[in-house]
Amino acid sequence: MRRSLGSCFPERDGFFTIRDMPEHPFVRRRIAFVLIEGFALMSFAAVTEPLRAANLLAGRRIYELFYFAGGATAPDRLNSSSGASIAVSGLGEAAGAFDVAFVVAGGDPVGFHETQVFQWLRQQARQGCTLGGVSGGPAVLANAGVMANRRMTLHWEHHAALTERHPGLLLERTLYVVDRDRMTCAGGTAPLDMMHALIAEHHGADFARKVSDWFMHTEVRPAGGPQRAGLAQRYGTNRHAVLAAIEAMENHIADPLPLADLARVVGVGVRQLSRQFQAGLGRSTGAFYRDLRLEKSRELLHQTGLPILDIAIATGFSGAAHFATAYRKRFGDPPSRHRLESLRRH
């Protein structure tokens, strides 16, 4: 029998006033968690609790949560890193379609190999489910073969071992990475930041902020932290709409959001957002977004051996020619020249 934390929260319409509710209606989403024995308890709590709070604050079950054992056997309960156990079901009972499936792992995730788990993850990917990994979970996704040509991160403890096993991975030392239909997170408290981004995309930045405030998580970090300064410091603006838009842009490098969708996530109109970008950064929203993607492409050219066409696709360009034109206009030289310069230095 499947277990759902969402069932703990009854439907309670009217919890918010009409003014507080998001402009778009709440949509119920099914979220699966595949737990590997010895999973990191803090990471697990940081990725699940924001969804529970979202249900509470919405006054209805907008996220339905399911927990499954990621192993050869299907125990009724699975032990975490601290010994606390969570009620789970076997993957064989994971019926129906899921919107997102997270793998949460600790211990030795790089050495994890369970055919049933890998097959289930690949099946979910084929069905259009977004796959996520938390703490050591991204290593499980990589071992399952579902992270090809996707930017990703994981806990620093496993970084070297995973690079050795899969040298072609696009690994970044960041808090979390969202690349199209993949979400990976370094663990610890970083899932709080990643889930803020996910809830903001689903239900708008204002509602996501209410969820973060619920945990007194008032300083939401961007995907690239802590190695980089905060968004306000990096770009010299405190405009809420601009910062929220930049955060959404950073989570949609390979699949750029149309400006209308970007404005919807932020909670303002397209024209208002453009005015704020122009006033705060001296550039249009579209120009800033394009430059952000080009900066990421230059980083990939220098730090990976990925073919130029794959880099173009990974940064949201339709083809190599379109990418080369935009790159030359931004940096003065074609991407092929910068790739050669990078090879000479190494």
LUMNU-196033 format. One record per residue: residue number from 1; residue in three letters; x, y, z of N, C-alpha, C in turn. Coordinates in pm, whole numbers, plus 50000, padded with zeros to 5 digits. Layout:
N
NUM,ALA,X,Y,Z,X,Y,Z,X,Y,Z
...
***
This chain:
346
1,MET,50085,49880,50000,50000,50000,50000,50088,50124,50000
2,ARG,50062,50218,49912,50142,50340,49904,50110,50430,50023
3,ARG,50212,50497,50074,50194,50588,50185,50216,50730,50138
4,SER,50130,50818,50175,50139,50958,50132,50131,51051,50251
5,LEU,50237,51133,50268,50233,51234,50373,50124,51335,50346
6,GLY,50094,51357,50216,49993,51455,50182,49857,51423,50244
7,SER,49831,51294,50270,49702,51256,50325,49685,51305,50468
8,CYS,49795,51350,50532,49785,51403,50668,49721,51540,50672
9,PHE,49703,51603,50557,49653,51740,50553,49519,51744,50483
10,PRO,49411,51769,50556,49277,51772,50494,49261,51893,50405
11,GLU,49163,51885,50317,49131,51999,50233,49073,52109,50322
12,ARG,49133,52230,50314,49085,52339,50398,49082,52467,50317
13,ASP,48981,52482,50235,48967,52603,50155,48947,52723,50247
14,GLY,48994,52837,50204,48974,52958,50281,49084,52987,50380
15,PHE,49192,52908,50381,49303,52932,50472,49368,53066,50442
16,PHE,49378,53099,50312,49427,53230,50269,49308,53319,50236
17,THR,49329,53449,50242,49231,53540,50184,49248,53539,50034
18,ILE,49147,53588,49961,49156,53592,49815,49278,53673,49770
19,ARG,49310,53779,49842,49423,53863,49804,49556,53788,49815
20,ASP,49563,53690,49910,49686,53617,49933,49709,53506,49831
21,MET,49605,53460,49766,49616,53344,49680,49692,53376,49552
22,PRO,49769,53278,49496,49836,53301,49369,49735,53332,49259
23,GLU,49782,53402,49157,49693,53440,49047,49648,53317,48968
24,HIS,49732,53214,48962,49695,53094,48888,49648,52988,48987
25,PRO,49557,52898,48947,49501,52801,49041,49604,52698,49084
26,PHE,49588,52647,49205,49674,52540,49252,49647,52413,49173
27,VAL,49754,52342,49137,49743,52214,49069,49808,52110,49158
28,ARG,49741,51999,49181,49798,51894,49265,49904,51817,49187
29,ARG,50019,51797,49250,50129,51725,49186,50171,51606,49272
30,ARG,50210,51499,49205,50250,51376,49274,50402,51369,49276
31,ILE,50460,51362,49395,50604,51364,49413,50648,51233,49477
32,ALA,50739,51162,49413,50791,51036,49465,50930,51057,49525
33,PHE,50958,50987,49634,51090,50989,49697,51141,50845,49704
34,VAL,51253,50822,49638,51318,50692,49642,51432,50703,49744
35,LEU,51419,50634,49856,51515,50644,49965,51609,50525,49963
36,ILE,51739,50555,49971,51841,50452,49977,51882,50434,50123
37,GLU,51893,50309,50168,51928,50280,50307,52043,50368,50355
38,GLY,52026,50433,50470,52127,50524,50522,52119,50663,50463
39,PHE,52005,50698,50402,51987,50830,50342,52006,50940,50446
40,ALA,52054,51056,50401,52082,51167,50492,51952,51226,50543
41,LEU,51930,51220,50674,51803,51263,50732,51780,51413,50714
42,MET,51886,51495,50733,51868,51639,50718,51828,51674,50575
43,SER,51893,51612,50477,51859,51638,50337,51716,51596,50307
44,PHE,51677,51480,50361,51541,51432,50340,51439,51531,50395
45,ALA,51462,51579,50518,51369,51675,50578,51365,51805,50499
46,ALA,51482,51851,50451,51488,51979,50380,51421,51973,50244
47,VAL,51408,51853,50186,51342,51844,50056,51193,51813,50069
48,THR,51151,51752,50180,51011,51717,50196,50931,51821,50274
49,GLU,50990,51882,50375,50916,51974,50461,50860,52096,50387
50,PRO,50932,52155,50291,50871,52265,50217,50743,52226,50145
51,LEU,50735,52102,50098,50613,52056,50030,50500,52039,50130
52,ARG,50532,51986,50249,50431,51976,50354,50378,52114,50392
53,ALA,50471,52209,50409,50430,52345,50446,50347,52409,50335
54,ALA,50380,52380,50209,50302,52434,50097,50158,52384,50105
55,ASN,50141,52256,50138,50006,52203,50156,49932,52277,50267
56,LEU,50002,52298,50377,49941,52363,50492,49900,52506,50459
57,LEU,49991,52581,50396,49964,52721,50366,49861,52738,50255
58,ALA,49855,52643,50164,49755,52651,50058,49615,52613,50108
59,GLY,49612,52542,50221,49484,52499,50273,49426,52383,50197
60,ARG,49510,52318,50118,49467,52201,50041,49590,52120,50002
61,ARG,49569,51999,49956,49681,51912,49923,49727,51940,49780
62,ILE,49825,52027,49765,49876,52058,49630,49997,51971,49595
63,TYR,50055,51906,49697,50163,51809,49673,50128,51680,49746
64,GLU,50125,51571,49673,50099,51439,49730,50231,51364,49731
65,LEU,50278,51324,49847,50412,51268,49864,50406,51117,49885
66,PHE,50495,51045,49815,50503,50900,49823,50647,50860,49851
67,TYR,50666,50759,49937,50800,50717,49976,50821,50570,49938
68,PHE,50933,50544,49871,50963,50409,49823,51104,50369,49864
69,ALA,51122,50240,49888,51254,50187,49922,51332,50162,49794
70,GLY,51451,50216,49789,51537,50197,49672,51635,50085,49696
71,GLY,51589,49962,49687,51677,49849,49710,51616,49721,49658
72,ALA,51691,49612,49674,51644,49483,49623,51524,49432,49703
73,THR,51519,49467,49830,51406,49425,49913,51316,49545,49939
74,ALA,51196,49518,49988,51100,49625,50014,51054,49619,50159
75,PRO,51135,49671,50252,51094,49671,50393,50982,49770,50418
76,ASP,50916,49754,50530,50810,49848,50566,50866,49982,50610
77,ARG,50989,49980,50665,51053,50102,50711,51199,50101,50666
78,LEU,51255,50221,50645,51392,50232,50600,51466,50326,50695
79,ASN,51588,50287,50733,51665,50365,50829,51742,50478,50760
80,SER,51742,50593,50827,51818,50709,50779,51958,50706,50839
81,SER,52035,50809,50809,52172,50820,50858,52177,50826,51011
82,SER,52075,50879,51075,52074,50893,51221,52007,50775,51291
83,GLY,51953,50683,51212,51882,50570,51270,51733,50587,51272
84,ALA,51683,50709,51254,51539,50731,51245,51487,50661,51120
85,SER,51369,50602,51129,51317,50525,51016,51194,50591,50956
86,ILE,51175,50567,50828,51063,50623,50752,50983,50509,50692
87,ALA,50852,50517,50701,50765,50417,50640,50773,50427,50488
88,VAL,50795,50314,50422,50813,50313,50277,50734,50198,50216
89,SER,50720,50206,50084,50664,50097,50005,50768,50052,49905
90,GLY,50746,49937,49843,50837,49889,49740,50811,49960,49608
91,LEU,50915,49967,49523,50898,50032,49393,50795,49962,49307
92,GLY,50772,49835,49333,50670,49763,49259,50530,49819,49281
93,GLU,50513,49895,49389,50383,49956,49418,50376,50101,49370
94,ALA,50480,50147,49301,50483,50286,49254,50402,50300,49126
95,ALA,50271,50287,49140,50182,50290,49024,50145,50433,48989
96,GLY,50111,50454,48861,50068,50585,48816,50184,50675,48779
97,ALA,50150,50790,48724,50252,50884,48679,50288,50979,48792
98,PHE,50416,51015,48798,50464,51112,48896,50514,51236,48824
99,ASP,50496,51350,48888,50546,51475,48830,50695,51491,48854
100,VAL,50740,51456,48974,50882,51463,49010,50915,51340,49093
101,ALA,51034,51284,49072,51083,51173,49153,51223,51207,49202
102,PHE,51239,51214,49334,51367,51245,49396,51431,51118,49451
103,VAL,51562,51104,49429,51640,51000,49495,51719,51066,49607
104,VAL,51704,51015,49729,51777,51069,49844,51867,50957,49896
105,ALA,51998,50985,49900,52094,50880,49936,52207,50937,50020
106,GLY,52267,50849,50099,52388,50880,50173,52482,50763,50159
107,GLY,52566,50738,50257,52653,50621,50252,52747,50624,50134
108,ASP,52740,50521,50048,52826,50511,49929,52739,50510,49804
109,PRO,52683,50624,49765,52593,50627,49650,52665,50600,49518
110,VAL,52795,50632,49510,52870,50608,49386,52878,50458,49358
111,GLY,52886,50377,49464,52892,50232,49446,52756,50165,49440
112,PHE,52649,50245,49448,52514,50188,49449,52480,50131,49311
113,HIS,52428,50009,49310,52386,49947,49183,52270,49852,49211
114,GLU,52151,49898,49180,52031,49816,49192,51954,49827,49061
115,THR,51951,49718,48987,51890,49719,48854,51746,49766,48856
116,GLN,51669,49723,48958,51528,49762,48964,51514,49913,48977
117,VAL,51597,49974,49061,51592,50119,49079,51628,50190,48950
118,PHE,51735,50145,48884,51779,50209,48760,51671,50199,48652
119,GLN,51610,50082,48641,51506,50063,48539,51386,50152,48568
120,TRP,51349,50164,48696,51236,50248,48732,51264,50394,48700
121,LEU,51384,50440,48730,51420,50580,48701,51419,50606,48550
122,ARG,51472,50513,48473,51472,50532,48326,51330,50532,48271
123,GLN,51245,50446,48328,51106,50444,48285,51037,50576,48317
124,GLN,51060,50629,48437,51000,50758,48473,51049,50868,48379
125,ALA,51176,50864,48344,51231,50965,48252,51162,50957,48116
126,ARG,51141,50836,48067,51073,50819,47938,50930,50870,47943
127,GLN,50867,50864,48059,50728,50909,48074,50716,51058,48099
128,GLY,50830,51128,48101,50827,51273,48117,50835,51322,48259
129,CYS,50864,51233,48353,50879,51272,48493,51011,51346,48512
130,THR,51009,51455,48588,51132,51523,48624,51203,51441,48731
131,LEU,51332,51415,48712,51409,51336,48808,51497,51428,48890
132,GLY,51505,51399,49019,51588,51478,49108,51675,51390,49195
133,GLY,51787,51444,49238,51876,51374,49329,51921,51468,49438
134,VAL,51926,51419,49562,51962,51502,49677,52075,51434,49754
135,SER,52175,51513,49797,52292,51464,49869,52368,51366,49779
136,GLY,52364,51236,49809,52428,51139,49721,52337,51091,49609
137,GLY,52211,51136,49611,52115,51092,49509,52156,51118,49366
138,PRO,52221,51232,49336,52265,51254,49198,52359,51146,49147
139,ALA,52439,51085,49236,52528,50976,49194,52447,50857,49147
140,VAL,52335,50831,49214,52247,50721,49174,52189,50750,49035
141,LEU,52148,50875,49012,52096,50912,48880,52203,50893,48772
142,ALA,52327,50932,48804,52436,50916,48707,52460,50769,48677
143,ASN,52460,50685,48781,52479,50541,48761,52365,50480,48681
144,ALA,52246,50540,48691,52131,50489,48615,52136,50532,48469
145,GLY,52229,50622,48436,52245,50665,48297,52147,50769,48251
146,VAL,52095,50851,48345,51993,50950,48308,52045,51093,48318
147,MET,52178,51111,48332,52233,51245,48347,52322,51286,48230
148,ALA,52315,51214,48118,52397,51249,48003,52361,51389,47952
149,ASN,52466,51471,47929,52448,51607,47876,52359,51694,47964
150,ARG,52357,51664,48093,52283,51747,48189,52382,51801,48292
151,ARG,52376,51929,48320,52453,51986,48429,52400,51930,48561
152,MET,52490,51911,48658,52447,51851,48783,52543,51886,48895
153,THR,52500,51859,49018,52587,51872,49135,52552,51761,49232
154,LEU,52633,51745,49335,52606,51652,49443,52693,51691,49561
155,HIS,52678,51621,49672,52754,51653,49792,52904,51642,49763
156,TRP,52982,51736,49815,53125,51741,49786,53197,51612,49824
157,GLU,53146,51539,49923,53211,51417,49968,53223,51314,49855
158,HIS,53128,51315,49761,53123,51213,49656,53173,51265,49521
159,HIS,53216,51390,49516,53248,51455,49389,53362,51382,49317
160,ALA,53474,51358,49386,53590,51298,49322,53562,51156,49274
161,ALA,53494,51077,49359,53465,50938,49322,53373,50930,49202
162,LEU,53273,51019,49195,53181,51015,49082,53249,51061,48954
163,THR,53337,51161,48964,53410,51207,48846,53499,51097,48791
164,GLU,53559,51020,48880,53645,50909,48837,53564,50802,48766
165,ARG,53444,50774,48817,53361,50668,48756,53296,50716,48627
166,HIS,53253,50843,48623,53186,50898,48504,53256,51029,48464
167,PRO,53370,51018,48395,53448,51140,48363,53378,51238,48271
168,GLY,53274,51197,48202,53206,51287,48108,53094,51369,48168
169,LEU,53069,51355,48299,52959,51428,48361,52988,51578,48368
170,LEU,52882,51659,48360,52894,51804,48371,52871,51844,48516
171,LEU,52969,51814,48602,52957,51837,48745,52994,51980,48781
172,GLU,52912,52042,48866,52937,52176,48915,52941,52173,49068
173,ARG,53024,52258,49127,53032,52266,49274,52939,52378,49322
174,THR,52811,52351,49316,52710,52451,49352,52609,52388,49447
175,LEU,52520,52471,49501,52419,52421,49593,52321,52329,49524
176,TYR,52269,52372,49411,52179,52289,49334,52183,52332,49189
177,VAL,52140,52242,49101,52135,52269,48957,52002,52219,48904
178,VAL,51933,52303,48830,51814,52261,48757,51847,52270,48608
179,ASP,51847,52158,48541,51875,52154,48398,51763,52078,48329
180,ARG,51670,52155,48272,51553,52098,48206,51476,52006,48300
181,ASP,51475,51878,48274,51395,51784,48354,51480,51708,48456
182,ARG,51588,51771,48503,51672,51713,48607,51699,51818,48714
183,MET,51688,51777,48841,51718,51865,48954,51814,51790,49045
184,THR,51931,51847,49070,52027,51783,49159,52069,51882,49266
185,CYS,52099,51830,49384,52122,51916,49499,52231,51857,49587
186,ALA,52315,51944,49644,52429,51899,49724,52390,51844,49859
187,GLY,52268,51865,49903,52224,51809,50031,52236,51909,50145
188,GLY,52238,51859,50269,52239,51948,50384,52112,52031,50387
189,THR,52128,52162,50399,52012,52252,50398,51984,52306,50258
190,ALA,52069,52273,50160,52052,52326,50025,51917,52290,49962
191,PRO,51855,52174,49996,51723,52147,49938,51619,52253,49969
192,LEU,51633,52324,50081,51540,52432,50111,51542,52537,50000
193,ASP,51662,52567,49949,51675,52665,49841,51621,52609,49710
194,MET,51652,52483,49682,51603,52420,49559,51451,52411,49558
195,MET,51392,52374,49671,51247,52360,49675,51179,52495,49667
196,HIS,51245,52601,49718,51191,52736,49698,51178,52765,49549
197,ALA,51282,52730,49472,51277,52753,49328,51168,52670,49262
198,LEU,51152,52544,49306,51050,52457,49247,50910,52508,49277
199,ILE,50885,52546,49402,50752,52595,49440,50723,52727,49371
200,ALA,50825,52812,49355,50805,52938,49285,50764,52914,49141
201,GLU,50825,52815,49078,50787,52785,48939,50645,52731,48931
202,HIS,50608,52650,49027,50473,52592,49026,50365,52692,49064
203,HIS,50392,52777,49165,50286,52858,49224,50322,53005,49243
204,GLY,50433,53048,49185,50468,53189,49191,50564,53223,49305
205,ALA,50639,53331,49286,50742,53369,49382,50683,53411,49517
206,ASP,50568,53475,49518,50510,53522,49643,50471,53404,49733
207,PHE,50409,53303,49674,50371,53186,49754,50495,53111,49802
208,ALA,50597,53099,49716,50720,53033,49757,50786,53106,49874
209,ARG,50778,53239,49872,50835,53316,49983,50759,53288,50113
210,LYS,50628,53270,50106,50550,53236,50226,50597,53102,50283
211,VAL,50627,53007,50195,50675,52876,50241,50812,52892,50307
212,SER,50902,52968,50245,51035,52988,50303,51026,53061,50436
213,ASP,50938,53159,50444,50921,53233,50570,50868,53141,50681
214,TRP,50792,53040,50643,50737,52945,50741,50850,52879,50820
215,PHE,50964,52857,50753,51080,52794,50817,51183,52898,50862
216,MET,51143,53026,50858,51236,53135,50890,51360,53128,50801
217,HIS,51339,53077,50680,51445,53067,50580,51438,53193,50494
218,THR,51478,53303,50553,51455,53433,50492,51561,53471,50390
219,GLU,51677,53404,50395,51784,53435,50300,51796,53318,50202
220,VAL,51707,53315,50105,51709,53207,50005,51831,53225,49916
221,ARG,51910,53120,49904,52034,53128,49827,52010,53089,49681
222,PRO,52080,53152,49587,52067,53113,49447,52135,52980,49422
223,ALA,52108,52920,49306,52162,52789,49275,52314,52785,49283
224,GLY,52380,52895,49246,52525,52895,49240,52597,52915,49370
225,GLY,52527,52950,49479,52595,52972,49605,52648,52842,49662
226,PRO,52737,52845,49764,52786,52967,49828,52914,53019,49766
227,GLN,52960,52952,49658,53085,52994,49597,53076,53134,49537
228,ARG,52957,53181,49512,52940,53314,49454,52862,53402,49551
229,ALA,52879,53531,49534,52803,53624,49618,52655,53612,49585
230,GLY,52572,53667,49673,52429,53666,49649,52393,53746,49525
231,LEU,52272,53722,49476,52228,53789,49354,52233,53941,49367
232,ALA,52188,53993,49480,52185,54139,49498,52325,54197,49489
233,GLN,52423,54130,49551,52559,54178,49547,52620,54164,49407
234,ARG,52590,54053,49341,52648,54030,49209,52599,54131,49106
235,TYR,52472,54166,49114,52415,54249,49009,52383,54391,49054
236,GLY,52407,54421,49180,52392,54558,49227,52251,54611,49224
237,THR,52154,54526,49253,52015,54571,49259,51942,54495,49368
238,ASN,51847,54562,49431,51764,54498,49532,51619,54484,49486
239,ARG,51595,54506,49359,51458,54496,49307,51412,54351,49313
240,HIS,51305,54327,49388,51258,54191,49411,51224,54118,49281
241,ALA,51154,54185,49191,51112,54120,49066,51232,54081,48983
242,VAL,51334,54167,48978,51454,54138,48900,51529,54019,48959
243,LEU,51546,54017,49091,51619,53908,49156,51544,53775,49140
244,ALA,51411,53779,49153,51332,53656,49137,51341,53606,48992
245,ALA,51342,53700,48897,51354,53661,48756,51490,53600,48726
246,ILE,51596,53658,48782,51731,53605,48760,51742,53463,48816
247,GLU,51683,53443,48934,51685,53308,48992,51616,53208,48900
248,ALA,51502,53247,48844,51432,53157,48750,51514,53136,48624
249,MET,51580,53240,48575,51666,53226,48457,51778,53126,48481
250,GLU,51841,53136,48599,51952,53046,48630,51906,52901,48637
251,ASN,51779,52879,48666,51724,52744,48670,51668,52699,48535
252,HIS,51677,52785,48434,51630,52750,48300,51730,52801,48196
253,ILE,51850,52744,48205,51955,52779,48110,51935,52704,47978
254,ALA,51911,52575,47986,51899,52494,47865,51762,52505,47800
255,ASP,51662,52542,47878,51525,52554,47826,51471,52691,47863
256,PRO,51518,52797,47795,51481,52934,47834,51330,52953,47840
257,LEU,51287,53018,47947,51145,53048,47963,51105,53164,47872
258,PRO,50991,53155,47804,50938,53273,47735,50916,53385,47836
259,LEU,50927,53509,47791,50917,53621,47884,50783,53622,47958
260,ALA,50676,53578,47893,50545,53573,47959,50547,53476,48076
261,ASP,50612,53359,48058,50621,53261,48167,50712,53313,48278
262,LEU,50819,53380,48240,50910,53436,48339,50836,53539,48426
263,ALA,50760,53625,48362,50683,53726,48436,50579,53660,48526
264,ARG,50517,53551,48479,50417,53480,48560,50480,53424,48686
265,VAL,50599,53363,48674,50668,53308,48790,50699,53418,48891
266,VAL,50742,53534,48841,50779,53645,48927,50656,53711,48989
267,GLY,50545,53710,48914,50422,53769,48964,50399,53912,48922
268,VAL,50459,53952,48808,50436,54086,48753,50407,54072,48605
269,GLY,50369,54182,48540,50345,54180,48398,50476,54186,48319
270,VAL,50470,54147,48192,50589,54145,48108,50648,54285,48095
271,ARG,50565,54385,48071,50614,54521,48056,50674,54574,48185
272,GLN,50609,54544,48297,50661,54589,48425,50798,54526,48453
273,LEU,50812,54397,48422,50939,54330,48443,51048,54392,48356
274,SER,51014,54420,48231,51112,54482,48140,51155,54620,48191
275,ARG,51060,54696,48242,51095,54828,48296,51189,54815,48416
276,GLN,51164,54716,48500,51248,54700,48618,51389,54653,48581
277,PHE,51401,54566,48480,51533,54525,48433,51609,54644,48375
278,GLN,51539,54724,48297,51603,54839,48236,51649,54938,48342
279,ALA,51565,54960,48442,51599,55056,48548,51706,55001,48641
280,GLY,51702,54872,48670,51795,54815,48766,51927,54771,48708
281,LEU,51925,54724,48581,52046,54667,48522,52087,54732,48391
282,GLY,52003,54822,48340,52038,54890,48216,52028,54803,48093
283,ARG,51961,54690,48103,51943,54600,47990,51801,54548,47990
284,SER,51755,54508,47872,51622,54449,47864,51625,54309,47927
285,THR,51510,54257,47961,51501,54124,48019,51561,54020,47924
286,GLY,51522,54028,47797,51571,53931,47699,51721,53937,47680
287,ALA,51778,54058,47674,51922,54072,47656,51998,54016,47775
288,PHE,51948,54043,47894,52014,53989,48014,52011,53837,48012
289,TYR,51896,53779,47979,51880,53633,47978,51976,53571,47876
290,ARG,51986,53630,47758,52077,53578,47655,52222,53583,47703
291,ASP,52261,53694,47766,52399,53707,47814,52428,53606,47925
292,LEU,52330,53580,48010,52347,53482,48117,52375,53344,48059
293,ARG,52302,53307,47955,52323,53177,47890,52458,53171,47820
294,LEU,52500,53281,47760,52629,53284,47693,52745,53274,47792
295,GLU,52729,53335,47908,52833,53323,48011,52847,53176,48055
296,LYS,52734,53107,48068,52739,52965,48103,52803,52884,47991
297,SER,52777,52919,47866,52838,52847,47754,52989,52864,47755
298,ARG,53036,52984,47787,53180,53007,47791,53243,52924,47904
299,GLU,53174,52916,48015,53222,52832,48126,53233,52686,48084
300,LEU,53134,52636,48012,53137,52497,47966,53246,52474,47863
301,LEU,53273,52573,47779,53380,52561,47680,53516,52544,47748
302,HIS,53536,52615,47857,53665,52613,47925,53679,52494,48019
303,GLN,53569,52446,48076,53577,52348,48182,53541,52206,48141
304,THR,53487,52188,48021,53448,52054,47976,53500,52028,47835
305,GLY,53494,51901,47795,53529,51865,47658,53406,51841,47574
306,LEU,53291,51891,47617,53166,51871,47548,53173,51934,47408
307,PRO,53125,51866,47303,53123,51925,47169,53047,52056,47167
308,ILE,53086,52145,47077,53026,52279,47072,52875,52272,47048
309,LEU,52830,52179,46965,52687,52166,46941,52614,52129,47070
310,ASP,52673,52038,47149,52610,51999,47275,52607,52115,47373
311,ILE,52711,52198,47371,52712,52317,47458,52604,52414,47414
312,ALA,52588,52428,47284,52481,52516,47233,52346,52471,47284
313,ILE,52319,52340,47276,52190,52287,47321,52176,52300,47472
314,ALA,52287,52277,47546,52284,52284,47691,52262,52425,47743
315,THR,52280,52525,47657,52259,52663,47699,52144,52728,47622
316,GLY,52059,52646,47563,51932,52695,47511,51934,52751,47370
317,PHE,52036,52717,47290,52040,52765,47152,51996,52654,47057
318,SER,51929,52692,46951,51866,52594,46862,51965,52518,46777
319,GLY,52085,52571,46757,52184,52504,46675,52319,52571,46686
320,ALA,52421,52507,46625,52558,52557,46636,52574,52693,46568
321,ALA,52508,52714,46455,52524,52839,46382,52466,52956,46461
322,HIS,52345,52938,46512,52281,53041,46594,52367,53072,46717
323,PHE,52418,52968,46780,52502,52984,46898,52630,53060,46865
324,ALA,52697,53022,46755,52823,53085,46718,52804,53235,46690
325,THR,52694,53268,46624,52666,53409,46594,52648,53490,46721
326,ALA,52567,53437,46814,52542,53507,46940,52669,53514,47024
327,TYR,52748,53409,47022,52871,53404,47101,52972,53507,47051
328,ARG,52989,53512,46919,53084,53607,46861,53041,53751,46890
329,LYS,52912,53776,46882,52862,53911,46909,52886,53950,47054
330,ARG,52878,53853,47145,52894,53883,47288,53041,53894,47329
331,PHE,53126,53802,47276,53265,53794,47324,53370,53833,47221
332,GLY,53329,53858,47099,53423,53904,46997,53489,53794,46915
333,ASP,53491,53672,46965,53550,53557,46894,53450,53443,46890
334,PRO,53463,53354,46793,53372,53238,46788,53404,53140,46899
335,PRO,53309,53055,46936,53334,52957,47043,53449,52862,47011
336,SER,53471,52830,46883,53579,52739,46846,53716,52796,46885
337,ARG,53733,52927,46873,53861,52987,46911,53881,52981,47063
338,HIS,53777,53009,47138,53789,53001,47284,53814,52857,47330
339,ARG,53759,52760,47259,53785,52620,47292,53933,52589,47268
340,LEU,53989,52634,47158,54131,52611,47129,54221,52676,47233
341,GLU,54187,52797,47274,54265,52867,47377,54261,52790,47507
342,SER,54146,52732,47540,54133,52655,47661,54219,52529,47654
343,LEU,54220,52463,47538,54301,52342,47522,54449,52372,47534
344,ARG,54493,52486,47482,54634,52523,47492,54675,52545,47637
345,ARG,54587,52605,47715,54621,52632,47855,54631,52504,47937
346,HIS,54559,52402,47894,54559,52276,47969,54654,52173,47907
***
